[in-house]
Amino acid sequence: MDRIDSATDTADLRARAPDGPVTPAEPRSFGADIFARLERREARVAVVGLGYVGLPLAAAACRAGFPVLGFDVDASKISKLRLGQSPVGTVPNETVVAISAGGRFTPIADPEALKAADVVIICVPTPLDRHRNPDLSYIEGTGQMLVKVLRPGQLVVLESTTYPGTTDEVLRPILERGGLKAGEDFLLAYSPEREDPGNKDFGTSSIPRVVGADDDRSRRAAELLYGAIVAKVVPVSSTRAAEAVKLTENIFRLVNIGLVNELKHILGQMDIDIWEVIEGAKSKPFGFMPFYPGPGLGGHCIPIDPFYLTWKAREFDTPTRFIELAGEVNAAAPRRVVDALAEALSRRSRKSLAGAKVLLMGLAYKKNVDDMRESPSLTILHTLEARGAQVEFHDPHIPIIPMTREHPELAGREGVALNPETLAAFDAALICTDHDGVDYQALVDAIPVVADSRNVTKAVAHGRERVIRV
Ligand SMILES: NC(=O)c1ccc[n+]([C@@H]2O[C@H](COP(=O)([O-])OP(=O)(O)OC[C@H]3O[C@@H](n4cnc5c(N)ncnc54)[C@H](O)[C@@H]3O)[C@@H](O)[C@H]2O)c1
């Protein structure tokens, strides 16, 4: 992480802090102040953590008319933002330039500057640790930083995905260490982020927002805040309920993806195409919702969040069998995809996977993004090479493999450019990500075996006999 000098932005923002401090002894007046400022969209909104979630949120708050401060511990992100560049692949530079115009968005590198904020929204990571237990160190670290700047009348909202009880049992006690009480001196709420990076149909402002708080004033303030930013706000009775909403959504996806991956495997053995089956099933106008199989789970949410509940459930001596089972089925998907490719190579080309030249198409965990967190592609690449294949990859969004926790040995490898000469060298291609803008027909024309785990070759007109669904 770079270090940059941020003394100026602190001084600058202090000078612009709201008039007249309000003491904890006057909760009613501070309440009126924050509510009025939220209603007039004058409240200064600070977003802590400017990643896939925080930066689009900061942009949406700016567009809603709020003055916005953006804070991140990664100083290189702040430097980029100050130059009008986006540090997040799914947010274009133009968005940063547009929200920075007229000083509406201020990137800050000094946490002291957060004193000037009326609202602080926390969007920091919530990964699993080495033992697959929740790693709340980012939330705790943010709380420890905020307690030094917390002042009466502020609204703090946690957005990071986490298990029920985090806001109340982990964040609140840290914030209260400075002597201010949640619900009395400052307001505290939880609102789960439902951002789907790269989704052109739904963005931060058009996705309804659930907000939960453990007291009425905090909930009302959070409703006012998000009501100004997003199309619809859905209040729930507590921070725990709001935390559980997010986990329920992601567990629902995990279990259904696990189910459809299992069905793919079973139906494939019966020579039935799962994609055709899903198309047929989804013609039912009620009671069925399509989920699609793939090479395995990826991204920051689905492979991780459900296990936050599994961890918390241990406290209640309750197993989470659906979650564990879906996790197992999905974890087996990358290996099954590699097995299917090996079998196709042997059956169709009389070649062994060992020694075969394989083109792996797509590193990102989903289409049209540069995000490869938890992507199954790296596991697949690793497995292919462990079984003796010579693997090259291509991803239009990821030209070089960055450093990852799971596969540091792959960092720095460069992708191959696609042209008739390079394509002609491969015995097989394995499509892991269905990015747009790739000439899949050219791939099928040039490579004898094309294993497609995403059904992206459905539109290929010629040479379909070379394609196998895996
Ligand atoms: N990415 C998604 O699609 C998505 C969707 C819904 C919810 N979420 C949840 O939102 C949260 C954030 O996810 P993300 O994808 O934006 O992560 P991210 O890694 O893209 O961004 C997090 C940012 O927080 C910064 N950060 C870390 N510690 C900090 C601190 N103490 N103070 C300030 N900044 C700090 C990091 O430098 C990084 O820029 C997670 O809990 C995630 O589960 C993510």
The ligand as an SDF file (V2000), in Angstrom:
LIG
                    3D

 44 48  0  0  0  0  0  0  0  0999 V2000
  -18.4640   -7.5370   -4.1700 N   0  0  0  0  0  0  0  0  0  0  0  0
  -19.7330   -7.8440   -4.0860 C   0  0  0  0  0  0  0  0  0  0  0  0
  -20.3370   -8.2170   -5.0790 O   0  0  0  0  0  0  0  0  0  0  0  0
  -20.5040   -7.7390   -2.7910 C   0  0  0  0  0  0  0  0  0  0  0  0
  -21.9050   -7.7720   -2.8420 C   0  0  0  0  0  0  0  0  0  0  0  0
  -22.6170   -7.6610   -1.6720 C   0  0  0  0  0  0  0  0  0  0  0  0
  -21.9550   -7.5320   -0.4640 C   0  0  0  0  0  0  0  0  0  0  0  0
  -20.5870   -7.5150   -0.4240 N   0  0  0  0  0  0  0  0  0  0  0  0
  -19.9630   -7.3410    0.8700 C   0  0  0  0  0  0  0  0  0  0  0  0
  -19.4920   -6.0110    0.9700 O   0  0  0  0  0  0  0  0  0  0  0  0
  -18.2820   -5.9750    1.7350 C   0  0  0  0  0  0  0  0  0  0  0  0
  -17.1880   -5.3170    0.9330 C   0  0  0  0  0  0  0  0  0  0  0  0
  -16.9490   -6.0970   -0.2290 O   0  0  0  0  0  0  0  0  0  0  0  0
  -16.1900   -5.5320   -1.4940 P   0  0  0  0  0  0  0  0  0  0  0  0
  -16.4370   -6.5250   -2.5760 O   0  0  0  0  0  0  0  0  0  0  0  0
  -16.5180   -4.1120   -1.7410 O   0  0  0  0  0  0  0  0  0  0  0  0
  -14.6790   -5.6440   -0.9890 O   0  0  0  0  0  0  0  0  0  0  0  0
  -13.3840   -4.9540   -1.6470 P   0  0  0  0  0  0  0  0  0  0  0  0
  -12.2290   -5.7700   -1.2140 O   0  0  0  0  0  0  0  0  0  0  0  0
  -13.6150   -4.7180   -3.1060 O   0  0  0  0  0  0  0  0  0  0  0  0
  -13.3160   -3.5370   -0.9490 O   0  0  0  0  0  0  0  0  0  0  0  0
  -13.0930   -3.3600    0.4020 C   0  0  0  0  0  0  0  0  0  0  0  0
  -12.2660   -2.1140    0.5900 C   0  0  0  0  0  0  0  0  0  0  0  0
  -12.1440   -1.8720    1.9880 O   0  0  0  0  0  0  0  0  0  0  0  0
  -10.8470   -1.3660    2.2240 C   0  0  0  0  0  0  0  0  0  0  0  0
  -10.5480   -1.5090    3.6410 N   0  0  0  0  0  0  0  0  0  0  0  0
  -10.1520   -2.5970    4.3290 C   0  0  0  0  0  0  0  0  0  0  0  0
  -10.0230   -2.2890    5.6410 N   0  0  0  0  0  0  0  0  0  0  0  0
  -10.3470   -0.9920    5.7800 C   0  0  0  0  0  0  0  0  0  0  0  0
  -10.4150   -0.1040    6.8770 C   0  0  0  0  0  0  0  0  0  0  0  0
  -10.1340   -0.5040    8.1140 N   0  0  0  0  0  0  0  0  0  0  0  0
  -10.7730    1.1690    6.6360 N   0  0  0  0  0  0  0  0  0  0  0  0
  -11.0560    1.5760    5.3780 C   0  0  0  0  0  0  0  0  0  0  0  0
  -11.0230    0.7850    4.2980 N   0  0  0  0  0  0  0  0  0  0  0  0
  -10.6800   -0.4890    4.5050 C   0  0  0  0  0  0  0  0  0  0  0  0
   -9.9600   -2.1520    1.2860 C   0  0  0  0  0  0  0  0  0  0  0  0
   -8.7310   -1.4940    1.0510 O   0  0  0  0  0  0  0  0  0  0  0  0
  -10.8390   -2.2160    0.0360 C   0  0  0  0  0  0  0  0  0  0  0  0
  -10.6020   -1.1250   -0.8230 O   0  0  0  0  0  0  0  0  0  0  0  0
  -17.9940   -7.4200    2.1190 C   0  0  0  0  0  0  0  0  0  0  0  0
  -18.5340   -7.6810    3.3770 O   0  0  0  0  0  0  0  0  0  0  0  0
  -18.7450   -8.2100    1.0830 C   0  0  0  0  0  0  0  0  0  0  0  0
  -19.1170   -9.4830    1.5580 O   0  0  0  0  0  0  0  0  0  0  0  0
  -19.8490   -7.5980   -1.5700 C   0  0  0  0  0  0  0  0  0  0  0  0
  1  2  1  0
  2  3  2  0
  2  4  1  0
  4  5  1  0
  4 44  2  0
  5  6  2  0
  6  7  1  0
  7  8  2  0
  8  9  1  0
  8 44  1  0
  9 10  1  0
  9 42  1  0
 10 11  1  0
 11 12  1  0
 11 40  1  0
 12 13  1  0
 13 14  1  0
 14 15  2  0
 14 16  1  0
 14 17  1  0
 17 18  1  0
 18 19  2  0
 18 20  1  0
 18 21  1  0
 21 22  1  0
 22 23  1  0
 23 24  1  0
 23 38  1  0
 24 25  1  0
 25 26  1  0
 25 36  1  0
 26 27  1  0
 26 35  1  0
 27 28  2  0
 28 29  1  0
 29 30  1  0
 29 35  2  0
 30 31  1  0
 30 32  2  0
 32 33  1  0
 33 34  2  0
 34 35  1  0
 36 37  1  0
 36 38  1  0
 38 39  1  0
 40 41  1  0
 40 42  1  0
 42 43  1  0
M  CHG  2   8   1  16  -1
M  END
$$$$
